[in-house]
Each structure stands twice: as structure tokens, then as C-alpha cells.
Amino acid sequence: MTVAINGMYLTNQAVGIANVIINVANQLVKNHDVTIFVNKEVLPEIKERLNLSIKYVENKNTLFFRKPVWFFLKFSKLINQYNPDYIWNPAVWTPFGINKSIKKIVTVHDFVSKNYKKTMRFFNRIISTAIEDCSINKADYLWCVSEYTKKLLEKYYPNRKCKKIFVGSAPDAFLTKISDEGLFRKIRYELNLPSEYMLFVGSLEPRKNLKFLLKVFKEFASRNTSLNLVIVGARGWGKTDVADIVDSEGYPKDRVLFTGFVAEEQLRVLYNLATLYISTSLNEGFGLPQVEAMNCEIPVVSPHNSAMIEVVSGAGVTVDGWIIEDWVSAINLAIDDRKEIIDRQNERKKRYQWDSIISRFYEYLGI
């Protein structure tokens, strides 16, 4: 079997979809001929993690929309020339004009473009509206990252070509429990980490509901003088009002650390040293940081909504609704019942392993 992969998401830091590409590609190449196509050079740290060939095709287009132009005009031509058995698009962007003999696999991570479109950049919103419907409806195989996302896809696309949907996703295997005091001291110094903290990982965008998390922390901090809050992630789109809250009078600003984007080694240590992981997101298509935290054996506190129900409920702690006192109680529960929660999470995380997911994926493709 020959597989072509759209590698556009590998040309920046290895986060989100890029990590999915790396893990899936490294599994596929064990048994099949796999080539990743990219429109610009891949960062050395990503190349080091890939066990397969990357085909860089120069993009001479100087227009503002250079990535979409490359994808919809040049990429489709390249794929037809390469003529693989399958083309995998790790996100819902399928190039036009692909030969019918080439089977199209499309992965769907969420439906932000439908449920939270006002939080998206204007150009991304236009592109998503114009392309996602066509990509999903015409895909030969559909891959959703969670049962929650699958149900939404079935609801929004009843007339799609592909009726049977594959479900599965997992974190990067690098993010796991470790014990390295020297490395811990190094990263603590680099990031100026507090001795004890709860951790959030994700883009600073409205859907992540950081305003509420900061309000919860203010109330919690008034009763607990030792635990801090560390927020990790590159800035996303939309106005978050985070600065207004943190800079307000009486807020425990000195107990909140914004790290910005961190390297993978730093992220692994951040998870390992955290007292607990917390998210107050309004919606998640999967809940990747929650599983990453489980892999690193720290308790998880998340909302009882969207895909976080299937990932966290019954293992970590989920909170139904937005009453601050309920969240403070959930944090205290995660601290007090830490061992029991981690034991339950260790069972739950077995569902999210790339080797078993790819094995099921082969069955789905019939190969």
C-alpha cells in the first residue's frame, strides 16, 4: 500500500495536528510505503522524529494566500503524479482534482467551524465554510478523533459518501511519566516554575474559557496558599480578556504563570511536576491534553461536556456546569483522592495508544 500524507501542519512547531501526523506516519511506515508532502522545509526537531521520507515541493507563489494556493493547485497535481493508493488529509482540507482511483482519507478533529465559527479568524472561517462540506461529503474514508465528533459528523452530513466512520486518537508517546531530577531542576529553572501548581495546556482562545478558569483560581487561591496556576500555550484567535482579569485589583497575579509556547521536553516536565491538570473548555473534539496528563500520571479536572465526557468521566474528575464553588470542590477532590484517580486514569489511558488504533484502522480500510 502506498500512502501520501498532506504535511502542511508539519511546517511549524510540533503541536496538535502535527503530532498526530508524526505518530500516525511512524506507525504506517512500518508496513507500507509512506511519503509526506510539504510546502516548505520542516523544522529539524520534527525531521528527527519521523522515520520516513519527506518530499519538499518548493512553493514559488508569493501571494498572501500562498499555503492555500499551493494546496489547491500544486499539491493535487503532485498527488496525481505520485498516484498513491491513498491520500490522507489529517484535517478537513481535501485538494480538488484528485484522481478517483486514489482513495481519500479525511480526519475530522472538531466542528469549531460550525459550533464556534465566530471565534475563528475571518479567512479561516471562509475557507472552512467553502471546503469542509465538500471534503467530508466526498471522502472515501472518514476518521473522527472521538465518538462525540463522530456523532456530530453523522448529524451534519447525513448524505455523505462514506457511511462507516473510524474513531480513534492518542497522545504523543513521548509525553509519559518520567523520573529525572536533573531534568526537573533544569526545566524548573528555565521556566521559573513554582513548587506546586495546577496546569492548563492549550491555545489562548475564547473556546478554552480561560476567563472562567482564572475566576475559579482566584476563589481557590483565597483558601489555598500553596498551589499556583501555570498556563501553557501559544496565543490563539479572538479576544480573551485574560489580561483584564489578571491585572484587576485584588487578583493573585503573582501566582499565575503564562509560559507561552514550550518545547516538547519542557511540556513533558510541566505535566510530570504538576499537582493536577485542569481545563474549563466550552467544547473539545477530543481532549488531547487530558490524555497527555493521564499519561504523565496527574489527576485531571475537566468540564462534563463534549468529548471530555468519554475521555475523563469515570476516571478523572468532571464538573457539570459553571458554578465556581463546584470547581473549587473538584480541585480539592483531585488533590485529596490523587492516588485513586491516577489508578482509574491508568486504566482509561489504555484506550488511547497509537499502535492499537492503527491496527483497528487497518481493519477499517480492509487491508
Backbone hydrogen bonds, N-H to C=O, Kabsch-Sander energy under -0.5 kcal/mol:
donor,donor_aa,acceptor,acceptor_aa,energy
3,V,33,D,-2.9
4,A,86,Y,-2.4
5,I,35,T,-2.3
6,N,88,W,-2.2
7,G,5,I,-0.8
7,G,37,F,-2.8
10,L,7,G,-2.3
11,T,8,M,-1.3
15,V,13,Q,-1.8
18,A,15,V,-1.9
19,N,16,G,-0.5
20,V,16,G,-1.4
21,I,17,I,-2.6
22,I,18,A,-2.2
23,N,19,N,-2.3
24,V,20,V,-2.7
25,A,21,I,-2.8
26,N,22,I,-2.0
27,Q,23,N,-1.2
28,L,24,V,-2.8
29,V,25,A,-2.4
30,K,27,Q,-1.1
31,N,28,L,-1.6
32,H,28,L,-1.5
33,D,1,M,-2.1
34,V,32,H,-0.8
35,T,3,V,-2.4
36,I,53,S,-1.8
37,F,5,I,-2.7
38,V,55,K,-2.2
43,L,10,L,-0.7
46,I,43,L,-1.2
47,K,43,L,-2.1
48,E,44,P,-2.2
49,R,46,I,-0.9
50,L,46,I,-0.7
50,L,47,K,-1.1
53,S,34,V,-0.6
55,K,36,I,-3.6
56,Y,54,I,-0.8
57,V,38,V,-2.3
57,V,55,K,-0.6
58,E,56,Y,-0.6
59,N,39,N,-0.5
60,K,58,E,-0.7
66,R,63,L,-0.8
66,R,64,F,-0.9
69,V,65,F,-2.1
70,W,66,R,-2.4
71,F,67,K,-2.6
72,F,68,P,-2.8
73,L,69,V,-1.8
74,K,69,V,-0.8
74,K,70,W,-0.7
75,F,70,W,-3.0
76,S,71,F,-0.6
77,K,73,L,-0.8
78,L,74,K,-2.3
79,I,75,F,-2.5
80,N,76,S,-2.1
81,Q,77,K,-1.8
82,Y,78,L,-2.5
83,N,79,I,-2.8
85,D,2,T,-1.1
86,Y,2,T,-1.9
87,I,103,K,-2.5
88,W,4,A,-3.0
89,N,87,I,-0.6
89,N,105,I,-2.9
93,W,91,A,-2.5
98,I,95,P,-0.5
102,I,99,N,-1.6
103,K,85,D,-2.3
103,K,101,S,-0.6
105,I,87,I,-3.0
105,I,103,K,-0.6
106,V,141,Y,-2.3
107,T,89,N,-2.2
108,V,143,W,-3.1
109,H,107,T,-0.5
114,K,111,F,-1.2
115,N,111,F,-2.9
116,Y,112,V,-2.3
119,T,116,Y,-1.9
120,M,117,K,-1.4
125,R,121,R,-2.4
126,I,122,F,-2.1
127,I,123,F,-2.6
128,S,124,N,-2.6
129,T,125,R,-2.4
130,A,126,I,-2.1
131,I,127,I,-2.1
132,E,128,S,-2.1
135,S,131,I,-2.7
136,I,132,E,-2.7
137,N,133,D,-2.4
138,K,134,C,-1.8
139,A,135,S,-0.7
139,A,136,I,-0.7
140,D,104,K,-1.6
141,Y,104,K,-2.1
142,L,164,K,-0.7
143,W,106,V,-2.6
144,C,166,F,-3.4
145,V,108,V,-1.5
149,T,285,G,-0.5
150,K,146,S,-2.0
151,K,147,E,-2.4
152,L,148,Y,-1.7
153,L,149,T,-2.4
154,E,150,K,-2.5
155,K,151,K,-1.7
156,Y,152,L,-2.8
157,Y,153,L,-2.4
160,R,157,Y,-1.2
161,K,137,N,-2.4
163,K,161,K,-0.6
166,F,142,L,-2.8
168,G,144,C,-2.1
175,L,172,D,-1.7
176,T,174,F,-1.5
177,K,295,N,-1.2
184,F,180,D,-2.7
185,R,181,E,-2.5
186,K,182,G,-1.9
187,I,183,L,-2.6
188,R,184,F,-2.5
189,Y,185,R,-1.9
190,E,186,K,-2.4
191,L,187,I,-2.5
192,N,188,R,-0.9
193,L,188,R,-1.7
198,M,228,N,-2.9
199,L,276,L,-2.4
200,F,230,V,-2.4
202,G,232,V,-2.6
204,L,234,A,-1.5
205,E,203,S,-1.8
208,K,205,E,-1.7
209,N,206,P,-1.9
213,L,209,N,-1.6
214,L,210,L,-2.7
215,K,211,K,-1.6
216,V,212,F,-2.6
217,F,213,L,-2.6
218,K,214,L,-2.0
219,E,215,K,-1.8
220,F,216,V,-2.8
221,A,217,F,-3.4
222,S,218,K,-1.1
223,R,220,F,-1.7
224,N,220,F,-1.9
225,T,223,R,-0.5
228,N,196,E,-1.7
229,L,255,R,-2.5
230,V,198,M,-2.7
231,I,257,L,-3.2
232,V,200,F,-3.0
232,V,230,V,-0.5
233,G,260,G,-1.3
236,G,204,L,-0.6
240,T,238,G,-0.5
245,I,241,D,-1.4
246,V,242,V,-2.5
247,D,243,A,-2.4
248,S,245,I,-1.2
251,Y,248,S,-1.8
253,K,251,Y,-2.6
255,R,252,P,-2.1
256,V,253,K,-1.7
257,L,229,L,-2.7
259,T,231,I,-2.2
259,T,257,L,-0.6
260,G,231,I,-0.6
267,L,263,A,-2.4
268,R,264,E,-2.3
269,V,265,E,-1.7
270,L,266,Q,-2.5
271,Y,267,L,-2.3
272,N,268,R,-2.2
273,L,269,V,-2.3
274,A,270,L,-0.9
274,A,271,Y,-0.7
275,T,197,Y,-3.0
276,L,197,Y,-0.8
277,Y,299,P,-3.2
278,I,199,L,-3.0
279,S,301,V,-2.1
280,T,208,K,-0.5
282,L,207,R,-2.9
283,N,207,R,-0.6
291,V,287,G,-1.4
292,E,288,L,-2.5
293,A,289,P,-2.6
294,M,290,Q,-1.9
295,N,291,V,-2.5
296,C,292,E,-1.4
297,E,294,M,-1.6
298,I,293,A,-1.5
301,V,277,Y,-2.4
302,S,317,V,-2.5
304,H,319,V,-2.7
305,N,303,P,-1.6
307,A,284,E,-2.0
308,M,305,N,-1.1
309,I,305,N,-0.6
309,I,306,S,-1.4
311,V,307,A,-1.6
312,V,308,M,-2.5
313,S,308,M,-0.8
313,S,309,I,-1.2
315,A,312,V,-2.5
316,G,312,V,-2.0
317,V,300,V,-3.1
319,V,302,S,-1.9
321,G,319,V,-0.7
324,I,322,W,-0.6
326,D,323,I,-0.8
327,W,323,I,-1.4
328,V,324,I,-2.3
329,S,325,E,-2.2
330,A,326,D,-1.9
331,I,327,W,-2.3
332,N,328,V,-2.1
333,L,329,S,-2.2
334,A,330,A,-2.3
335,I,331,I,-1.7
336,D,332,N,-2.8
337,D,333,L,-2.9
338,R,335,I,-0.9
341,I,337,D,-2.5
342,I,338,R,-2.5
343,D,339,K,-2.3
344,R,340,E,-1.9
345,Q,341,I,-2.6
346,N,342,I,-2.3
347,E,343,D,-1.0
348,R,344,R,-2.0
349,K,345,Q,-2.7
350,K,347,E,-1.0
351,R,348,R,-1.9
352,Y,349,K,-1.5
353,Q,351,R,-0.6
357,I,353,Q,-2.0
358,I,354,W,-2.7
359,S,355,D,-1.7
360,R,356,S,-2.0
361,F,357,I,-2.0
362,Y,358,I,-2.2
363,E,359,S,-1.4
364,Y,360,R,-2.1
365,L,361,F,-2.2
366,G,362,Y,-1.3
367,I,362,Y,-2.3
